[in-house]
Amino acid sequence: MRLFSSGIVLSLTLLVLFALPSCSSSPSGPEAAAPVVDSDGNEYRTVRIGDQVWMAENLRVEHYRNGDPIEEVTGLDEWIALESGARCMYDNDPAKGEEFGYLYNWYAVEDPRGLAPEGWRIPTEEDWRALETYLGMNPDAAADVEFRGGEQLVGDKLKAGGSNETGFSALHGGYRDNDGPFCFFGKYGAFWTATPNDEANRVWFRGMTTNEPGVYRFSFNRKCGFSVRCVKDAE
């Protein structure tokens, strides 16, 4: 099953998943960590999961760490043409941006001026795999593509609406396709990694649906607009 296609976004197979009954496990209780503040002064809840500390909210910063603005791009044609860092809000709706964070293309993620707060970074592929295996995913399955970790309820442990026993509180804020349209708000959330795929212009990401208990691993075009969670630098 391929999750994305250019312009026509999720397959019918994924739509069937939204009708499945939700899975959950007994929460062990999240471990809150000290909040973090971005370069705009926005404060975020954070949570410790194993040896890692993650943001428990989606990033909504409007400036890079050096103070330069991250361009807000609302138009479809303008978004398609981008080859530089940009952000938007789902449906260009400020209320959605406030609650679900901004959607960033990967040019913003890789920009050397820094998207994450000081002392934090965009999680790599290895960071995500460490999180997933800590929550019970088979290490061999962590390198697979598409949904993995369903039997261990890994996605369910990470998302709002599931057991969310980690306190990670993944949101289903939709995404912006590389062809420009906004897609699947309230049903799907996609999160960038900092790790490019070997294929040109593709980057690894993670996704979670409202009902599938696993975590989706795939790579897609860096022009997409995905949510961003940051992880704290090792101390």
C-alpha positions as CSV (number, residue, x, y, z in Angstrom):
1,M,0.0,0.0,0.0
2,R,1.4,3.4,-1.0
3,L,0.2,6.2,1.3
4,F,0.9,9.1,-1.0
5,S,0.7,9.8,-4.8
6,S,1.4,13.1,-6.5
7,G,-1.7,15.3,-6.4
8,I,-4.1,12.4,-5.3
9,V,-3.0,11.8,-1.8
10,L,-4.0,8.8,0.3
11,S,-5.1,5.4,-1.1
12,L,-8.5,3.9,-0.5
13,T,-6.8,1.3,1.7
14,L,-6.0,4.1,4.2
15,L,-9.5,5.3,4.2
16,V,-10.7,1.9,5.3
17,L,-8.3,2.1,8.3
18,F,-10.2,5.2,9.6
19,A,-13.2,2.9,10.1
20,L,-11.3,0.3,12.2
21,P,-11.9,0.2,16.0
22,S,-9.3,2.1,18.0
23,C,-6.7,0.1,20.0
24,S,-5.3,1.1,23.4
25,S,-3.2,-0.1,26.2
26,S,-3.1,0.7,29.9
27,P,-1.4,4.0,30.4
28,S,1.7,4.0,32.6
29,G,1.6,7.8,33.0
30,P,3.6,10.3,31.1
31,E,6.7,11.9,32.6
32,A,6.6,15.7,32.1
33,A,9.9,17.5,31.5
34,A,10.7,21.2,31.7
35,P,8.9,23.3,29.0
36,V,10.9,24.8,26.1
37,V,10.5,28.2,24.5
38,D,11.1,28.9,20.8
39,S,12.7,32.0,19.2
40,D,9.3,33.7,19.1
41,G,8.6,33.1,22.8
42,N,6.1,30.3,22.3
43,E,6.2,27.8,25.2
44,Y,5.8,24.1,24.6
45,R,5.1,21.2,26.9
46,T,7.7,18.5,26.8
47,V,7.8,14.8,27.9
48,R,10.5,12.3,28.8
49,I,10.2,9.0,27.0
50,G,12.9,6.5,27.9
51,D,16.2,8.4,27.4
52,Q,14.7,11.0,25.2
53,V,12.9,14.3,25.8
54,W,10.4,15.3,23.1
55,M,8.1,18.3,22.6
56,A,4.5,17.3,23.4
57,E,3.1,19.9,21.0
58,N,3.7,20.7,17.3
59,L,6.1,23.5,16.4
60,R,4.5,26.9,15.5
61,V,7.5,29.1,15.3
62,E,7.6,31.9,12.6
63,H,11.3,32.8,12.7
64,Y,14.5,30.8,12.4
65,R,16.8,30.8,15.4
66,N,18.8,33.8,14.0
67,G,15.6,35.9,13.8
68,D,15.0,35.7,10.1
69,P,11.4,35.1,9.2
70,I,10.1,31.8,7.8
71,E,8.1,32.7,4.8
72,E,4.3,32.1,5.1
73,V,3.0,30.8,1.8
74,T,-0.8,30.4,1.3
75,G,-1.3,30.1,-2.4
76,L,-1.3,26.7,-4.1
77,D,0.8,27.7,-7.1
78,E,3.3,29.5,-4.9
79,W,3.7,26.5,-2.7
80,I,4.3,24.2,-5.6
81,A,7.1,26.5,-7.0
82,L,9.0,26.7,-3.6
83,E,12.6,25.6,-3.3
84,S,13.2,27.5,-0.1
85,G,11.9,27.2,3.5
86,A,8.2,28.0,4.1
87,R,5.4,27.5,6.5
88,C,1.6,27.6,6.4
89,M,-1.4,26.7,8.6
90,Y,-3.9,24.1,7.6
91,D,-6.5,25.7,5.3
92,N,-4.6,29.0,6.1
93,D,-6.7,29.1,9.2
94,P,-5.0,30.8,12.2
95,A,-7.2,28.9,14.7
96,K,-5.9,25.6,13.3
97,G,-2.3,26.9,13.3
98,E,-2.6,27.8,17.0
99,E,-4.0,24.4,18.0
100,F,-2.2,22.1,15.6
101,G,1.0,24.0,14.9
102,Y,2.3,25.0,11.5
103,L,3.1,22.9,8.5
104,Y,6.6,23.3,7.2
105,N,8.3,22.1,4.0
106,W,11.5,20.3,4.4
107,Y,13.5,23.3,3.1
108,A,12.7,25.0,6.4
109,V,13.6,21.8,8.3
110,E,17.1,21.7,6.7
111,D,17.8,25.4,6.8
112,P,21.1,26.1,8.6
113,R,19.5,29.1,10.4
114,G,17.8,26.6,12.6
115,L,14.1,25.7,13.0
116,A,14.3,24.1,16.4
117,P,14.7,26.0,19.6
118,E,18.2,26.4,21.1
119,G,19.4,23.1,22.5
120,W,16.8,21.1,20.5
121,R,16.8,19.7,17.0
122,I,14.6,18.0,14.4
123,P,14.6,14.3,15.1
124,T,16.5,12.0,12.8
125,E,15.5,8.6,11.5
126,E,17.5,7.1,14.3
127,D,15.7,9.2,17.0
128,W,12.4,8.0,15.8
129,R,13.5,4.4,15.7
130,A,14.9,4.7,19.2
131,L,11.5,6.0,20.4
132,E,9.6,3.2,18.6
133,T,11.7,0.4,19.8
134,Y,11.5,1.7,23.4
135,L,7.8,1.5,23.1
136,G,8.0,-2.2,22.0
137,M,8.4,-2.2,18.3
138,N,10.6,-5.0,17.0
139,P,14.0,-3.5,16.0
140,D,13.9,-5.5,12.7
141,A,10.4,-4.0,11.9
142,A,11.6,-0.4,12.7
143,A,13.4,-0.3,9.3
144,D,10.3,-1.5,7.4
145,V,8.1,0.9,5.4
146,E,4.4,1.7,5.8
147,F,2.7,0.7,9.1
148,R,4.8,-1.0,11.8
149,G,4.4,-1.6,15.5
150,G,0.6,-2.2,15.4
151,E,0.7,-5.3,17.5
152,Q,2.7,-3.4,20.2
153,L,0.3,-0.4,19.9
154,V,3.2,1.9,19.4
155,G,1.2,4.6,17.6
156,D,-1.6,4.3,20.1
157,K,0.8,5.1,22.9
158,L,1.9,8.3,21.1
159,K,-1.3,9.9,20.0
160,A,-4.0,12.0,21.3
161,G,-7.2,10.0,21.0
162,G,-5.3,6.8,21.7
163,S,-4.0,5.7,25.1
164,N,-1.3,8.4,24.8
165,E,0.4,6.8,27.7
166,T,3.7,8.5,26.8
167,G,2.2,12.0,26.8
168,F,3.6,12.6,23.3
169,S,0.0,13.7,22.2
170,A,0.4,13.3,18.5
171,L,-2.2,15.4,16.7
172,H,-4.0,14.6,13.5
173,G,-3.6,18.0,11.9
174,G,-3.4,16.9,8.3
175,Y,-0.7,18.0,5.9
176,R,-0.1,19.9,2.7
177,D,0.7,17.9,-0.4
178,N,3.7,18.8,-2.6
179,D,1.1,19.7,-5.3
180,G,-0.4,22.3,-2.9
181,P,-3.7,21.1,-1.5
182,F,-4.5,20.5,2.2
183,C,-5.4,16.9,3.0
184,F,-6.9,14.7,5.8
185,F,-7.3,17.1,8.7
186,G,-8.6,15.3,11.8
187,K,-7.7,11.9,10.3
188,Y,-3.9,11.9,9.8
189,G,-0.8,13.5,11.1
190,A,2.6,13.6,9.4
191,F,5.9,14.5,11.1
192,W,9.2,15.2,9.4
193,T,12.5,13.6,10.2
194,A,15.8,15.3,9.5
195,T,17.0,12.3,7.4
196,P,16.8,12.4,3.6
197,N,16.1,9.2,1.6
198,D,18.7,8.0,-1.0
199,E,16.1,8.9,-3.7
200,A,16.3,12.5,-5.0
201,N,14.1,15.1,-3.2
202,R,12.6,12.5,-0.8
203,V,12.8,12.6,3.0
204,W,11.8,10.1,5.7
205,F,8.8,11.0,7.8
206,R,6.4,9.4,10.3
207,G,2.6,9.3,10.2
208,M,-0.2,8.3,12.4
209,T,-3.9,7.9,11.7
210,T,-6.8,8.2,14.1
211,N,-7.4,4.4,14.2
212,E,-4.4,2.5,13.0
213,P,-2.4,1.5,16.1
214,G,1.0,1.4,14.4
215,V,3.3,4.1,13.1
216,Y,3.7,4.8,9.4
217,R,7.3,5.1,8.0
218,F,7.7,6.3,4.4
219,S,9.6,9.0,2.4
220,F,8.1,11.7,0.4
221,N,8.8,14.9,-1.5
222,R,10.5,17.7,0.5
223,K,8.0,20.2,-0.9
224,C,5.2,18.7,1.3
225,G,4.1,20.6,4.4
226,F,4.3,18.4,7.5
227,S,4.2,19.0,11.2
228,V,7.4,19.2,13.3
229,R,8.2,17.8,16.7
230,C,11.6,18.5,18.2
231,V,13.8,16.4,20.4
232,K,16.3,17.7,23.0
233,D,20.0,17.5,22.3
234,A,21.8,14.9,24.3
235,E,23.3,16.3,27.5
